[in-house]
Amino acid sequence: MKRFMITSESEIPEPSDPAFVILDVTDPRNISFVDRIKTPGTTVSFALHNGLLFCSEIGHLEIFDVSSLPEISRISIFEGNHPGNTTLYEASERRLYLSSYQQGISVIDVKDPIFPTLLGSCDCDISVEPTATYGPYGISQIVKKGHYIYGVAIDYSMTKGREALYVYDVSDVGNIKKAARLSTTPVRGHGMAIDGNHLFAVGAFGVLSIDISSPEEPLTIGELLLEGRFGTFASHNQGRLYTAGGVLGIAKERGPAKYSKTFSPSPTPAGDGVHNGFFQAIDTSNPIHPRLISETRIDKGVGFGFTVYKDTAYLACSHGVATVDVRDVNNPTVLAFFDELDQTKEYIGVAIIEVE
């Protein structure tokens, strides 16, 4: 059995030569380059189902047949996509749910992958110029639970305090409604995960615990402060919250940092920027008091996205990709960091594919 990792070369807001790369991670301690696939726009997130790879790109949604990797073939291109950190495939509905940094969320029918169809969309209370490549505010990561989509909105305009959790009712995808909006200040949420009736929003300086037992009335019930950390992505796996992100240059003062348009914290007011990343495990068994179990430093790159697969975390970072052994959650171990990639690019989005 061969195992491959796919991640995107991020060039935002103006891609010059967009592509994603395929890496052999059969042995997560020994990563090797396989191929580079050019795309019309920068891919921000991926979804995978039954040999199909869905790529949410700036301006496009592309679908590839990856059932025979390393051979790969393009099936279709859907025009007009506005990407975010998440592409969700709902197998029972054969639909994609996509987050958008500009336009909230959208739903695409992929029953026929040759002819994807937009079913519906809903905004996040902001208007962006139709021709804009990238806006200052929008939905980053989303999770679907029942007939609701939960999404965190990141605000790159530091003075406006618009960061929030949105709850969308998608019971009728042709008429999606905003069921609730909850401020996530002071955590400038960029990632999120759900465990049962609790949602965890991660971002600048910490984690918020939110009770979603009543989806239309979400309630913040707890907080974990993480000074000098900016969480960009989250996942809940086997009873634990995993997060990845960047280490801010200044950890003493709690307050806004400046952010670049590449989804990572950029130089702080003192001019000392983000150089290193992290991967964290957090105990959320008591959601009122989340507890940091461990933090693994990724010294060569800010973590922009990851997936945990068979006791290994695969991370896309600012300077390459990393693998982390998470079998001992109290002491995760970096297995490899692969930076034999184009260092003029950053890397975002992860898909793991196994083939015979």
C-alpha positions in Angstrom: 0.0 0.0 0.0 1.4 3.4 -1.0 0.5 6.6 0.8 0.6 10.0 -0.9 0.2 13.5 0.5 -1.1 16.4 -1.6 -0.6 20.0 -0.7 -0.9 23.3 -2.5 1.7 25.9 -3.4 0.1 29.0 -2.0 0.5 32.2 -3.9 -2.1 34.7 -2.6 -3.4 37.1 -3.6 -1.8 37.0 -7.1 -0.7 33.6 -8.2 1.9 33.5 -11.0 2.3 29.8 -11.5 -0.2 27.9 -9.3 0.1 24.2 -8.7 -0.2 21.5 -6.1 2.4 18.9 -5.3 2.2 15.1 -4.7 4.5 13.6 -2.2 5.2 10.0 -1.2 4.7 9.6 2.5 4.4 5.8 2.6 7.2 6.1 5.2 6.4 9.3 7.1 10.0 9.5 8.2 11.2 9.6 4.6 9.2 12.0 2.4 9.9 12.2 -1.3 8.7 14.4 -4.2 6.5 12.7 -6.8 4.9 15.3 -9.1 3.7 18.8 -9.5 0.3 19.5 -11.1 -0.4 22.9 -12.5 -3.8 24.5 -11.7 -5.7 27.6 -13.0 -5.7 29.1 -9.5 -4.1 28.6 -6.1 -5.8 25.7 -4.3 -6.6 26.6 -0.7 -8.3 23.4 0.5 -9.0 19.8 -0.6 -11.6 17.1 -0.1 -11.2 13.4 -1.0 -13.8 10.7 -1.7 -13.7 7.4 -3.4 -10.7 8.2 -5.7 -11.9 11.7 -6.5 -9.9 14.8 -5.3 -11.8 18.1 -5.0 -9.6 21.2 -5.1 -11.1 24.5 -4.0 -9.1 27.1 -5.9 -9.2 30.8 -6.4 -11.7 31.2 -9.2 -12.3 27.5 -9.8 -13.3 24.1 -8.3 -11.3 21.3 -10.0 -12.0 17.6 -9.7 -9.3 15.0 -10.4 -9.3 11.2 -10.6 -6.6 10.1 -8.2 -7.6 6.4 -7.8 -4.4 5.3 -9.6 -1.8 7.7 -8.1 0.8 8.7 -9.0 -1.2 8.8 -12.3 -3.7 11.6 -12.1 -6.3 13.0 -14.5 -8.6 16.0 -14.5 -12.3 15.3 -14.7 -13.8 18.8 -14.6 -13.4 22.5 -13.8 -16.2 24.6 -12.2 -15.8 28.3 -12.7 -16.4 31.1 -10.2 -15.3 29.5 -6.9 -14.1 31.6 -4.0 -12.1 29.4 -1.6 -11.5 29.2 2.1 -9.7 26.8 4.5 -12.3 24.0 4.1 -13.8 21.8 1.5 -16.2 19.2 3.0 -17.6 16.2 1.0 -21.0 14.9 2.3 -21.1 11.4 1.1 -24.9 10.8 1.8 -25.8 13.9 -0.3 -22.9 13.8 -2.8 -22.4 17.4 -2.2 -19.5 19.7 -1.4 -19.7 22.4 1.3 -17.1 25.1 0.9 -16.0 28.0 3.1 -15.1 31.3 1.4 -13.0 34.2 2.6 -15.2 36.4 0.5 -18.7 34.9 0.3 -19.5 32.9 3.4 -20.3 29.4 2.3 -21.5 27.6 -0.8 -22.9 24.2 -1.7 -22.1 22.3 -4.9 -23.8 19.2 -6.2 -21.2 16.7 -7.5 -23.4 13.7 -8.2 -22.1 14.0 -11.7 -18.4 15.1 -11.2 -18.2 16.0 -14.9 -20.9 18.7 -14.4 -20.8 20.2 -10.9 -23.7 22.5 -10.1 -24.0 25.3 -7.6 -27.0 24.6 -5.3 -26.8 27.6 -3.0 -24.7 30.0 -1.0 -25.0 32.4 1.9 -22.8 35.5 2.8 -21.2 36.5 6.1 -22.4 40.1 6.5 -19.8 41.7 4.3 -19.6 42.9 0.7 -16.5 42.3 -1.4 -15.9 43.6 -4.8 -16.8 40.9 -7.3 -13.4 41.3 -9.0 -11.4 41.1 -5.7 -9.1 38.2 -5.4 -9.1 38.3 -1.6 -11.1 40.2 1.0 -10.3 41.3 4.6 -13.0 39.2 6.2 -14.7 35.9 5.6 -15.3 32.3 6.6 -12.2 30.2 7.1 -12.9 26.7 8.5 -16.3 25.0 8.6 -17.8 21.8 10.1 -21.2 20.3 9.3 -23.4 18.9 12.1 -26.9 17.8 11.2 -28.5 20.3 9.0 -26.2 23.2 10.2 -22.9 24.4 9.0 -20.7 26.1 11.6 -18.0 28.4 10.4 -15.5 30.8 11.9 -15.0 34.2 10.3 -11.5 35.7 10.5 -11.1 39.5 10.4 -7.8 40.8 9.1 -8.8 44.4 9.8 -7.6 44.6 13.4 -9.6 47.6 14.4 -13.1 46.4 13.6 -13.5 43.3 15.9 -15.8 41.5 13.5 -14.4 38.0 14.2 -17.3 35.6 14.8 -18.9 32.2 14.7 -21.6 31.8 12.1 -24.3 29.1 12.2 -26.0 28.4 8.9 -29.2 26.4 8.4 -28.6 24.3 5.3 -31.8 22.2 5.5 -32.8 23.8 2.3 -29.6 24.4 0.3 -31.5 26.6 -2.2 -32.4 28.9 0.6 -29.6 28.9 3.2 -30.2 31.0 6.2 -28.0 32.4 8.9 -29.3 30.9 12.1 -26.9 32.6 14.5 -23.8 34.8 14.9 -21.6 34.9 18.0 -18.6 37.1 18.5 -15.3 35.2 19.1 -13.5 38.3 20.4 -10.8 38.3 21.8 -9.9 35.0 20.0 -9.5 36.0 16.3 -10.9 32.7 15.2 -9.3 31.1 12.1 -9.9 27.4 12.8 -12.5 25.3 14.5 -13.6 21.7 15.4 -16.7 20.1 16.9 -17.0 17.4 19.6 -20.6 16.5 20.3 -22.4 19.6 21.5 -19.2 21.6 21.9 -17.4 23.7 19.3 -13.8 24.9 19.8 -12.7 28.0 17.9 -9.0 28.6 17.6 -7.1 31.7 16.5 -5.0 34.5 17.9 -4.0 34.0 21.6 -6.3 31.1 22.4 -9.2 28.7 22.1 -12.9 29.4 22.9 -15.3 26.6 24.0 -18.8 27.2 22.7 -21.9 25.2 23.6 -23.9 24.4 20.5 -26.5 22.2 22.0 -29.0 24.8 20.8 -27.6 25.6 17.4 -29.5 28.9 17.0 -28.3 30.1 20.5 -24.5 29.2 20.7 -23.0 30.2 24.0 -19.3 30.7 25.0 -18.6 28.7 28.1 -14.8 28.4 28.3 -11.5 29.7 27.2 -7.8 28.6 27.0 -5.3 31.4 26.7 -2.3 30.7 24.5 -0.1 33.7 24.6 2.0 34.3 21.5 0.2 31.7 19.5 -2.0 32.0 16.4 -4.0 28.9 15.6 -4.9 28.6 11.9 -6.5 25.1 11.7 -8.1 22.6 14.1 -9.4 19.0 14.1 -11.0 16.9 16.8 -9.7 13.3 16.8 -10.1 10.5 19.5 -11.3 12.9 22.2 -8.7 15.5 21.7 -8.4 18.8 19.9 -5.4 19.2 17.6 -4.4 22.7 16.4 -1.6 24.1 14.2 -0.4 27.6 13.6 2.4 30.1 14.1 4.4 31.4 17.0 4.0 35.2 17.2 7.2 37.3 17.6 6.0 38.9 20.8 4.4 36.7 23.5 4.3 39.3 26.4 1.4 41.5 25.4 -2.0 40.3 24.6 -3.5 42.2 21.8 -3.8 42.3 18.0 -1.1 41.3 15.7 -0.8 42.2 12.0 -1.7 39.5 9.5 -0.7 39.0 6.0 -2.8 37.8 3.1 -1.3 34.4 3.3 -3.3 33.4 6.3 -0.4 33.7 8.7 0.6 36.2 11.3 3.1 38.6 9.8 5.4 41.1 11.6 4.1 42.3 15.0 4.2 46.0 15.9 7.8 45.5 17.1 8.8 44.1 13.7 9.6 40.6 14.9 7.5 38.3 12.8 6.5 34.7 12.8 9.3 32.2 12.0 8.2 29.0 13.6 5.1 26.9 13.8 3.5 24.6 16.3 1.3 21.5 16.5 -0.8 21.2 19.7 -2.8 18.6 21.5 -5.5 20.0 23.8 -7.7 18.1 26.4 -11.3 19.2 25.9 -12.9 16.6 28.2 -13.9 19.6 30.4 -14.9 22.1 27.8 -15.2 24.9 30.4 -11.5 24.5 31.1 -9.6 23.2 28.0 -6.1 22.1 28.9 -3.0 22.2 26.8 -1.5 18.7 26.8 1.5 19.3 24.6 3.0 21.6 22.0 5.4 20.4 19.3 7.5 23.1 17.7 7.8 23.1 13.9 10.9 25.2 13.7 10.9 25.7 9.9 7.4 26.7 9.1 4.0 28.0 10.3 1.4 25.3 10.1 -1.4 26.3 7.7 -3.4 23.0 7.7 -3.1 19.4 8.6 -4.9 16.0 8.8 -4.4 13.3 11.4 -4.3 9.8 9.7 -3.4 6.5 11.5 -1.5 8.1 14.4 0.4 10.5 12.2 -0.3 14.2 11.6 0.5 15.5 8.2 1.1 19.3 8.2 1.3 21.9 5.4 3.6 24.6 6.5 5.1 27.9 5.3 8.3 26.3 4.1 7.3 22.7 3.3 5.5 19.8 5.0 6.0 18.0 8.3 4.9 14.7 9.8 4.3 14.2 13.5 3.9 11.0 15.4 0.9 11.5 17.8 0.6 8.0 19.3 1.9 9.5 22.6 -0.2 12.6 22.9 1.9 13.8 25.8 5.0 13.8 23.7 4.3 14.0 20.0 7.5 13.6 17.9 8.4 15.3 14.6 9.2 12.5 12.2 10.3 14.6 9.2 10.3 18.0 7.7 10.5 18.1 4.0 11.6 21.4 2.4 12.9 20.3 -0.9 10.1 22.4 -2.5 9.9 25.8 -4.1 10.9 28.1 -1.2 9.2 31.1 -2.9 5.9 29.5 -2.1 4.0 28.6 1.1 2.1 25.4 1.5 -1.6 25.1 2.4 -4.2 22.3 2.4 -3.7 18.6 2.9 -5.1 15.4 1.4 -3.9 11.9 2.2 -4.5 9.1 -0.3 -3.7 5.4 -0.1 -3.6 3.3 -3.2 -2.7 -0.4 -3.8 
